[in-house]
């Protein structure tokens, strides 16, 4: 590996640390949901809003991050994003109400622009032969961040139950969720400091007419004998003068760009509507629905992170060898099959409480309240929860739901676990990394920032809806129907991607601009 390549890999690795912070920020809420629901007395919609508040912020970020990065540069935009992550982590840990927690997490969502700007930055400093793998480092760090959050949540959960003096003194026993949220401050602050030492991307410098600076950056990143050709190729695709924002927005819908935008919207919707953030952000909640109990649910959530990391590494090894299209098609097929397995597992579950169960639950629920339900068999989670709610009240159900399900359920929990982990593997090898690689490749240099903002906006909006409605879906449609819906969307987008998406591997950004243009 040449010194220039090593330097490029180092820069890409630093920029992609934003993926770690995003992954941690996004999934740390999975361990917090149950605590804040009880502490602040949240209903289904409020719970969904706390989880989805960052994605609402991401909708705004999607509108602003691209144009901002076009205006002030990729690097400066990333520095602002890192500051927002740090601020959000501190404010979330100190939140005192539903409103302040939602606001703090919304601020973190404003930083989700890192999902768009980091791939842009990495793509603009990478040679074509390495671009897929280097952009995928960002996705690898996202899943490592997701895994780290599950691990930290499980560790803090277990520590909070230890009868140790220092645990009590630090408030871990009373407020474990605050430590879960506050831990993010460490990686966010580290990323902020590391970003300060990075250069601006050569393509943005050339866009601003700063050719000498662009040449210096390219010389440090690529072989010196290719710099002149690269500068010429980049310059030939740039406008003579910087176009006004409104003109660039209008250009998104011009015939030459329309097909690339259509592909971006299709892949952006497919990534979210198949349920990934319902799985990531509610992982312990989902596993609790299979009756394993709270502590085991936290432990099983760690497997989500481990599988995520393993198959993201597989994707990185394959994406420049086999291409983007085969990975997407195979991944969507895997998502479809996995969601069918999960749905089938939950649809076959039955629920029945015994006298022994009522006695075991007597510390938190009066046995006489459950006595009318003893011996009754329920064929779905909906009918079981409705009967329990009528017997002990909605508030008691919320506080004891995990224990009640664990006591009553008869289910093939292994099938559910295999289905969820199969989904995670399928997503990690395809929709996760491939979408951001495609986004960083498909759009012309002169409007790349605003184009990614547009498709990122669509992606964030769909993600927000999925996260917001998931608690309502579980308690209104049931677990089996919810996962069947996700599987149906996967099948639909499998056919759509197969019909429309071309291969992009190994091509320069400038040649892709020509290939995807339509007359």
C-alpha positions as CSV (number, residue, x, y, z in Angstrom):
1,X,0.0,0.0,0.0
2,X,1.4,3.4,-1.1
3,X,1.8,6.3,1.4
4,X,-0.9,8.1,-0.4
5,X,-3.3,5.2,-0.1
6,X,-2.5,4.8,3.6
7,X,-3.2,8.5,4.0
8,X,-6.5,8.3,2.2
9,X,-7.5,5.3,4.3
10,X,-6.6,7.2,7.5
11,X,-8.7,10.2,6.5
12,X,-11.6,8.0,5.5
13,X,-11.4,6.2,8.8
14,X,-11.5,9.4,10.8
15,X,-14.4,10.8,8.8
16,X,-16.3,7.5,9.2
17,X,-16.1,7.8,13.0
18,X,-19.2,9.9,12.5
19,X,-20.9,6.6,11.6
20,X,-19.9,5.2,15.0
21,X,-21.4,8.2,16.8
22,X,-24.6,8.0,14.7
23,X,-24.9,4.2,15.3
24,X,-24.5,4.7,19.0
25,X,-26.9,7.7,19.1
26,X,-29.5,5.8,17.1
27,X,-29.5,2.5,19.0
28,X,-28.8,3.6,22.6
29,X,-32.4,4.5,22.9
30,X,-33.3,0.8,22.6
31,X,-32.2,0.3,26.2
32,X,-33.8,3.5,27.4
33,X,-37.3,3.1,26.1
34,X,-38.7,1.1,29.0
35,X,-37.1,3.3,31.7
36,X,-38.3,6.6,30.3
37,X,-41.8,5.2,29.5
38,X,-42.2,4.4,33.2
39,X,-40.4,7.5,34.5
40,X,-42.3,10.0,32.5
41,X,-45.6,8.0,32.1
42,X,-45.5,7.9,28.3
43,X,-48.2,6.4,26.1
44,X,-47.5,4.6,22.8
45,X,-47.3,7.8,20.7
46,X,-45.1,9.6,23.2
47,X,-42.8,6.6,23.3
48,X,-42.7,6.5,19.5
49,X,-41.9,10.3,19.5
50,X,-39.0,10.0,22.0
51,X,-37.5,7.2,19.8
52,X,-38.2,9.0,16.5
53,X,-37.3,12.6,17.6
54,X,-33.8,12.4,16.2
55,X,-35.2,11.3,12.8
56,X,-37.5,14.3,12.8
57,X,-34.4,16.4,13.3
58,X,-32.8,14.4,10.5
59,X,-35.5,15.5,8.1
60,X,-34.4,19.1,8.7
61,X,-30.8,18.1,8.5
62,X,-31.4,16.3,5.2
63,X,-32.7,19.6,3.8
64,X,-29.8,21.7,5.1
65,X,-26.7,19.5,5.3
66,X,-26.1,19.1,1.6
67,X,-26.5,22.8,0.6
68,X,-24.5,23.8,3.7
69,X,-21.7,21.4,2.7
70,X,-21.8,22.9,-0.8
71,X,-21.6,26.4,0.7
72,X,-19.0,26.1,3.5
73,X,-17.3,22.8,2.7
74,X,-17.6,19.2,3.6
75,X,-15.1,19.5,6.5
76,X,-16.7,22.5,8.3
77,X,-20.1,20.9,8.0
78,X,-18.8,17.7,9.6
79,X,-17.3,19.7,12.5
80,X,-20.7,21.4,13.2
81,X,-22.3,18.0,13.1
82,X,-19.8,16.6,15.6
83,X,-20.6,19.5,18.0
84,X,-24.3,18.8,17.8
85,X,-23.8,15.2,18.7
86,X,-21.9,16.1,21.7
87,X,-24.4,18.7,22.8
88,X,-27.3,16.2,22.3
89,X,-25.6,13.5,24.4
90,X,-25.1,15.8,27.4
91,X,-28.6,17.3,27.2
92,X,-30.2,13.9,26.8
93,X,-28.5,12.5,29.9
94,X,-29.7,15.6,32.0
95,X,-33.3,15.6,30.6
96,X,-36.0,16.0,33.3
97,X,-39.2,15.5,31.2
98,X,-40.7,14.1,28.0
99,X,-40.3,17.5,26.4
100,X,-36.7,18.1,27.3
101,X,-35.6,14.6,26.4
102,X,-37.4,14.9,23.0
103,X,-35.7,18.2,22.4
104,X,-32.3,16.9,23.3
105,X,-32.7,13.9,21.0
106,X,-34.0,16.2,18.3
107,X,-30.7,18.2,18.4
108,X,-28.9,14.9,17.9
109,X,-31.1,14.3,14.9
110,X,-29.8,17.6,13.4
111,X,-26.4,15.9,13.4
112,X,-27.7,12.9,11.4
113,X,-26.5,14.8,8.3
114,X,-23.3,12.9,8.9
115,X,-25.0,10.0,7.1
116,X,-24.9,12.1,4.0
117,X,-21.8,14.3,4.3
118,X,-19.4,11.6,5.5
119,X,-20.0,9.4,2.4
120,X,-19.7,12.5,0.2
121,X,-16.4,13.5,1.8
122,X,-15.0,9.9,1.5
123,X,-16.1,9.5,-2.1
124,X,-14.5,12.8,-3.1
125,X,-11.1,11.8,-1.6
126,X,-11.1,8.2,-2.8
127,X,-9.8,6.6,-6.0
128,X,-12.5,4.8,-8.0
129,X,-11.0,1.3,-7.3
130,X,-11.3,1.8,-3.5
131,X,-14.3,4.0,-3.3
132,X,-16.9,1.3,-2.5
133,X,-14.8,-0.2,0.4
134,X,-13.8,3.2,1.8
135,X,-17.3,4.6,1.8
136,X,-18.4,1.3,3.4
137,X,-16.1,2.0,6.4
138,X,-18.7,4.6,7.4
139,X,-21.4,1.9,7.4
140,X,-19.1,-0.5,9.3
141,X,-18.6,2.2,11.9
142,X,-22.4,2.7,12.1
143,X,-22.9,-1.0,12.9
144,X,-20.0,-1.0,15.3
145,X,-21.7,2.0,17.0
146,X,-25.0,0.1,17.1
147,X,-23.2,-2.9,18.7
148,X,-21.4,-0.7,21.2
149,X,-24.7,0.9,22.3
150,X,-26.2,-2.6,22.9
151,X,-23.2,-3.7,24.8
152,X,-23.0,-0.5,26.9
153,X,-26.8,-0.7,27.6
154,X,-26.5,-4.3,28.7
155,X,-23.4,-3.5,30.9
156,X,-25.1,-0.6,32.6
157,X,-28.3,-2.6,33.0
158,X,-26.4,-5.4,34.7
159,X,-24.4,-2.9,36.9
160,X,-27.5,-1.1,38.0
161,X,-28.7,-4.3,39.6
162,X,-25.5,-4.9,41.6
163,X,-25.5,-4.1,45.3
164,X,-22.3,-2.1,45.2
165,X,-21.6,1.2,46.9
166,X,-20.0,2.9,43.9
167,X,-23.0,1.9,41.7
168,X,-25.3,3.7,44.1
169,X,-23.1,6.7,44.5
170,X,-22.9,7.2,40.7
171,X,-26.7,6.9,40.4
172,X,-26.5,3.8,38.2
173,X,-29.0,2.0,40.3
174,X,-31.6,4.7,40.2
175,X,-31.0,6.2,36.7
176,X,-29.2,3.7,34.4
177,X,-30.9,5.3,31.4
178,X,-29.1,8.6,32.0
179,X,-25.7,6.8,31.9
180,X,-26.7,5.0,28.7
181,X,-27.5,8.3,27.0
182,X,-24.6,10.2,28.5
183,X,-21.9,7.7,27.4
184,X,-22.2,9.0,23.8
185,X,-20.4,12.2,24.9
186,X,-17.0,10.4,24.8
187,X,-17.0,9.3,21.1
188,X,-18.7,12.4,19.9
189,X,-16.2,14.7,21.5
190,X,-13.3,12.6,20.2
191,X,-14.6,12.8,16.7
192,X,-15.0,16.6,16.9
193,X,-11.4,17.0,17.9
194,X,-10.0,14.6,15.2
195,X,-12.0,16.4,12.4
196,X,-10.2,19.6,13.0
197,X,-7.0,18.2,11.5
198,X,-8.5,17.0,8.2
199,X,-8.2,18.8,4.8
200,X,-11.1,19.9,2.6
201,X,-12.0,17.6,-0.3
202,X,-10.3,18.4,-3.7
203,X,-13.6,18.3,-5.6
204,X,-15.2,21.0,-3.3
205,X,-12.0,23.1,-3.6
206,X,-12.2,22.9,-7.3
207,X,-15.9,23.8,-7.2
208,X,-14.8,27.0,-5.4
209,X,-12.0,27.7,-7.8
210,X,-9.2,26.9,-5.4
211,X,-7.2,24.8,-7.7
212,X,-3.8,25.1,-6.0
213,X,-5.2,23.8,-2.7
214,X,-7.0,21.0,-4.5
215,X,-3.8,19.9,-6.2
216,X,-2.0,19.8,-2.9
217,X,-4.7,17.6,-1.4
218,X,-4.8,15.3,-4.4
219,X,-1.0,15.0,-4.3
220,X,-1.2,13.8,-0.7
221,X,-4.1,11.3,-1.5
222,X,-3.4,9.9,-4.9
223,X,-0.4,9.0,-7.1
224,X,1.3,12.2,-8.3
225,X,1.3,11.2,-11.9
226,X,-2.5,11.1,-12.0
227,X,-3.2,14.5,-10.4
228,X,-3.2,16.5,-13.6
229,X,-5.7,14.1,-15.3
230,X,-7.9,14.1,-12.2
231,X,-8.0,17.8,-12.0
232,X,-8.9,18.0,-15.7
233,X,-11.6,15.3,-15.3
234,X,-13.2,17.0,-12.3
235,X,-13.0,20.5,-13.7
236,X,-14.8,19.4,-16.9
237,X,-17.9,18.3,-15.0
238,X,-18.1,21.5,-12.9
239,X,-20.1,24.7,-14.0
240,X,-18.0,27.7,-15.0
241,X,-19.6,29.7,-12.1
242,X,-21.4,28.4,-9.0
243,X,-25.1,28.1,-9.7
244,X,-27.7,29.6,-7.3
245,X,-29.4,27.2,-4.9
246,X,-32.8,27.5,-6.6
247,X,-31.3,26.6,-10.0
248,X,-29.6,23.5,-8.5
249,X,-32.9,22.4,-6.9
250,X,-34.7,22.8,-10.2
251,X,-31.9,20.7,-11.9
252,X,-32.8,17.8,-9.6
253,X,-35.9,17.2,-11.7
254,X,-34.3,17.9,-15.1
255,X,-34.3,15.0,-17.6
256,X,-30.5,14.4,-17.2
257,X,-30.7,13.9,-13.4
258,X,-34.3,12.6,-13.0
259,X,-33.4,8.9,-13.4
260,X,-30.6,9.1,-10.8
261,X,-33.0,10.9,-8.4
262,X,-35.6,8.2,-9.0
263,X,-33.1,5.5,-8.2
264,X,-32.0,7.3,-5.0
265,X,-35.6,7.7,-3.8
266,X,-36.4,4.0,-4.5
267,X,-33.3,2.7,-2.6
268,X,-33.8,5.3,0.2
269,X,-37.4,4.2,0.8
270,X,-36.6,0.5,0.6
271,X,-33.8,0.9,3.2
272,X,-36.2,2.2,5.8
273,X,-39.7,0.9,5.0
274,X,-38.6,-2.7,5.4
275,X,-38.2,-2.0,9.2
276,X,-34.6,-1.7,10.0
277,X,-34.9,1.1,12.6
278,X,-37.8,-0.7,14.2
279,X,-35.4,-3.6,14.7
280,X,-32.4,-1.5,15.8
281,X,-34.2,1.0,18.0
282,X,-36.6,-1.4,19.7
283,X,-34.5,-4.6,19.8
284,X,-34.9,-5.3,23.5
285,X,-38.7,-4.5,23.3
286,X,-39.0,-7.0,20.3
287,X,-37.2,-9.7,22.2
288,X,-39.3,-9.1,25.3
289,X,-42.3,-9.9,23.1
290,X,-40.9,-13.4,22.6
291,X,-41.0,-14.0,26.3
292,X,-37.3,-14.1,27.1
293,X,-37.5,-11.4,29.9
294,X,-35.8,-8.0,30.2
295,X,-32.2,-9.1,31.0
296,X,-32.1,-11.7,28.3
297,X,-33.6,-9.2,25.8
298,X,-30.7,-6.9,26.5
299,X,-28.3,-9.8,26.0
300,X,-30.0,-10.9,22.7
301,X,-29.8,-7.3,21.5
302,X,-26.0,-7.6,21.6
303,X,-26.3,-10.4,19.0
304,X,-28.0,-7.9,16.7
305,X,-24.9,-5.8,16.9
306,X,-22.5,-8.7,16.4
307,X,-24.3,-10.0,13.4
308,X,-24.5,-6.5,12.0
309,X,-20.7,-6.1,12.2
310,X,-19.9,-9.5,10.8
311,X,-22.1,-9.1,7.7
312,X,-21.1,-5.5,7.1
313,X,-17.5,-6.7,6.9
314,X,-18.7,-9.3,4.4
315,X,-20.4,-6.5,2.4
316,X,-17.2,-4.5,2.4
317,X,-15.2,-7.4,1.0
318,X,-17.8,-8.0,-1.7
319,X,-19.0,-4.6,-2.8
320,X,-16.2,-3.7,-5.1
321,X,-15.8,-7.4,-6.3
322,X,-19.3,-8.4,-7.0
323,X,-20.9,-5.0,-7.3
324,X,-23.8,-3.0,-5.7
325,X,-26.7,-4.6,-7.6
326,X,-26.2,-8.3,-6.6
327,X,-25.8,-7.3,-3.0
328,X,-29.0,-5.3,-3.0
329,X,-31.0,-8.0,-4.7
330,X,-29.7,-10.7,-2.4
331,X,-30.2,-8.6,0.7
332,X,-33.8,-7.7,-0.1
333,X,-34.6,-11.4,-0.7
334,X,-33.1,-12.2,2.6
335,X,-35.1,-9.5,4.4
336,X,-38.3,-10.8,2.8
337,X,-37.6,-14.4,4.0
338,X,-36.5,-13.3,7.5
339,X,-39.5,-11.1,8.1
340,X,-41.8,-14.0,7.0
341,X,-40.0,-16.3,9.6
342,X,-40.4,-13.7,12.3
343,X,-44.1,-13.1,11.5
344,X,-44.7,-16.9,11.4
345,X,-43.0,-17.4,14.8
346,X,-45.2,-14.7,16.5
347,X,-48.4,-15.9,14.7
348,X,-48.0,-19.4,16.2
349,X,-47.6,-18.1,19.8
350,X,-50.2,-18.8,22.5
351,X,-50.5,-17.2,25.9
352,X,-51.8,-18.8,29.1
353,X,-51.3,-17.9,32.8
354,X,-51.3,-20.5,35.5
355,X,-51.7,-20.2,39.3
356,X,-48.0,-20.5,39.7
357,X,-47.5,-17.6,37.3
358,X,-49.9,-15.4,39.3
359,X,-48.1,-16.2,42.5
360,X,-44.7,-15.4,41.0
361,X,-46.0,-12.0,39.8
362,X,-47.7,-11.3,43.2
363,X,-45.0,-8.8,44.3
364,X,-46.1,-6.3,41.6
365,X,-49.6,-7.5,40.7
366,X,-52.3,-8.7,43.2
367,X,-53.1,-12.4,42.5
368,X,-56.8,-11.8,42.6
369,X,-56.6,-9.3,39.7
370,X,-55.3,-12.1,37.5
371,X,-57.4,-14.9,38.8
372,X,-60.2,-14.5,36.1
373,X,-57.6,-15.1,33.4
374,X,-56.0,-18.3,35.0
375,X,-56.2,-21.2,32.5
376,X,-57.5,-19.1,29.6
377,X,-55.6,-19.6,26.3
378,X,-55.1,-16.6,24.0
379,X,-54.1,-17.1,20.4
380,X,-52.5,-13.7,19.8
381,X,-50.5,-11.0,21.7
382,X,-53.3,-8.5,21.1
383,X,-56.1,-10.5,22.8
384,X,-53.8,-11.4,25.7
385,X,-52.7,-7.8,26.3
386,X,-56.3,-6.6,26.0
387,X,-57.5,-9.1,28.6
388,X,-54.6,-8.2,30.9
389,X,-55.3,-4.4,30.5
390,X,-58.9,-4.9,31.4
391,X,-57.9,-6.9,34.5
392,X,-55.2,-4.8,36.0
393,X,-55.3,-1.5,34.0
394,X,-53.1,-0.1,31.2
395,X,-50.5,1.4,33.6
396,X,-49.9,-1.9,35.4
397,X,-49.7,-3.6,32.0
398,X,-47.0,-1.2,30.8
399,X,-44.9,-1.7,34.0
400,X,-45.2,-5.5,34.0
401,X,-45.6,-6.3,30.3
402,X,-42.2,-8.2,29.9
403,X,-42.8,-10.3,33.0
404,X,-46.4,-11.1,32.0
405,X,-45.4,-12.2,28.5
406,X,-42.5,-14.2,29.8
407,X,-44.8,-16.0,32.2
408,X,-47.6,-16.7,29.7
409,X,-46.2,-17.2,26.3
410,X,-45.6,-20.5,24.4
411,X,-43.5,-19.7,21.3
412,X,-40.7,-20.9,19.2
413,X,-38.4,-18.1,20.5
414,X,-35.5,-19.6,18.5
415,X,-37.4,-19.1,15.2
416,X,-38.0,-15.4,16.1
417,X,-34.4,-14.9,17.0
418,X,-33.3,-16.5,13.7
419,X,-35.7,-14.3,11.8
420,X,-34.5,-11.1,13.5
421,X,-30.8,-12.0,13.1
422,X,-31.4,-13.1,9.5
423,X,-33.0,-9.7,8.8
424,X,-30.0,-7.9,10.4
425,X,-27.5,-10.0,8.3
426,X,-29.5,-9.4,5.1
427,X,-29.7,-5.7,5.7
428,X,-26.0,-5.4,6.8
429,X,-24.8,-7.0,3.6
430,X,-27.0,-4.9,1.3
431,X,-29.3,-2.0,2.1
432,X,-27.1,-0.7,4.9
433,X,-23.8,0.0,3.2
434,X,-24.9,-0.2,-0.5
435,X,-27.4,2.7,-0.2
436,X,-24.8,5.2,1.0
437,X,-22.2,4.0,-1.6
438,X,-24.8,4.5,-4.3
439,X,-25.8,8.0,-3.0
440,X,-22.2,9.1,-3.0
441,X,-21.8,7.9,-6.7
442,X,-24.9,8.5,-8.6
443,X,-25.3,12.3,-8.7
444,X,-23.3,14.9,-10.7
445,X,-20.5,16.8,-8.9
446,X,-22.1,20.2,-9.1
447,X,-25.3,19.1,-7.3
448,X,-24.1,16.1,-5.3
449,X,-24.7,17.8,-2.0
450,X,-28.2,18.9,-2.6
451,X,-29.2,15.7,-4.4
452,X,-28.1,13.6,-1.5
453,X,-30.0,16.0,0.8
454,X,-33.1,15.4,-1.2
455,X,-33.0,11.6,-1.2
456,X,-31.8,11.7,2.4
457,X,-34.9,13.7,3.2
458,X,-37.1,11.0,1.7
459,X,-35.1,8.3,3.6
460,X,-35.4,10.2,6.9
461,X,-39.1,10.9,6.5
462,X,-39.8,7.2,6.0
463,X,-37.6,6.3,8.9
464,X,-39.4,8.8,11.1
465,X,-42.8,7.3,10.3
466,X,-41.5,3.7,10.9
467,X,-40.1,4.5,14.3
468,X,-43.1,6.7,15.4
469,X,-45.8,4.1,14.6
470,X,-43.9,1.0,15.7
471,X,-45.2,1.0,19.3
472,X,-48.7,1.6,18.0
473,X,-48.4,-1.2,15.5
474,X,-47.3,-3.7,18.1
475,X,-50.3,-2.8,20.3
476,X,-52.9,-2.4,17.6
477,X,-51.9,-4.7,14.7
478,X,-49.8,-7.2,16.7
479,X,-46.3,-8.4,16.2
480,X,-47.0,-11.0,13.5
481,X,-48.8,-8.5,11.2
482,X,-46.2,-5.8,11.8
483,X,-43.4,-8.0,10.6
484,X,-45.5,-9.4,7.7
485,X,-45.9,-5.8,6.5
486,X,-42.1,-5.2,6.5
487,X,-41.6,-8.5,4.6
488,X,-44.2,-7.4,1.9
489,X,-42.4,-4.1,1.4
490,X,-39.1,-6.0,0.9
491,X,-40.7,-8.2,-1.8
492,X,-42.1,-5.2,-3.6
493,X,-38.8,-3.3,-3.7
494,X,-36.9,-6.4,-4.7
495,X,-38.8,-6.4,-8.0
496,X,-38.4,-2.7,-8.4
497,X,-34.7,-2.7,-7.8
498,X,-34.2,-5.7,-10.2
499,X,-36.0,-3.8,-12.9
500,X,-34.3,-0.4,-12.7
501,X,-31.0,-0.3,-10.9
502,X,-27.8,-0.5,-13.1
503,X,-24.4,-1.5,-11.8
504,X,-22.0,1.3,-10.7
505,X,-18.9,-0.4,-9.5
506,X,-15.4,0.6,-10.8
507,X,-16.6,3.7,-12.6
508,X,-15.4,7.2,-12.0
509,X,-17.9,9.7,-10.6
510,X,-17.7,11.6,-13.8
511,X,-18.4,8.6,-16.0
512,X,-21.4,7.7,-13.8
513,X,-22.8,11.2,-14.3
514,X,-22.7,10.5,-18.1
515,X,-24.1,7.0,-17.8
516,X,-27.1,7.8,-15.6
517,X,-28.1,10.9,-17.6
518,X,-31.2,10.6,-19.7
519,X,-31.9,12.7,-22.8
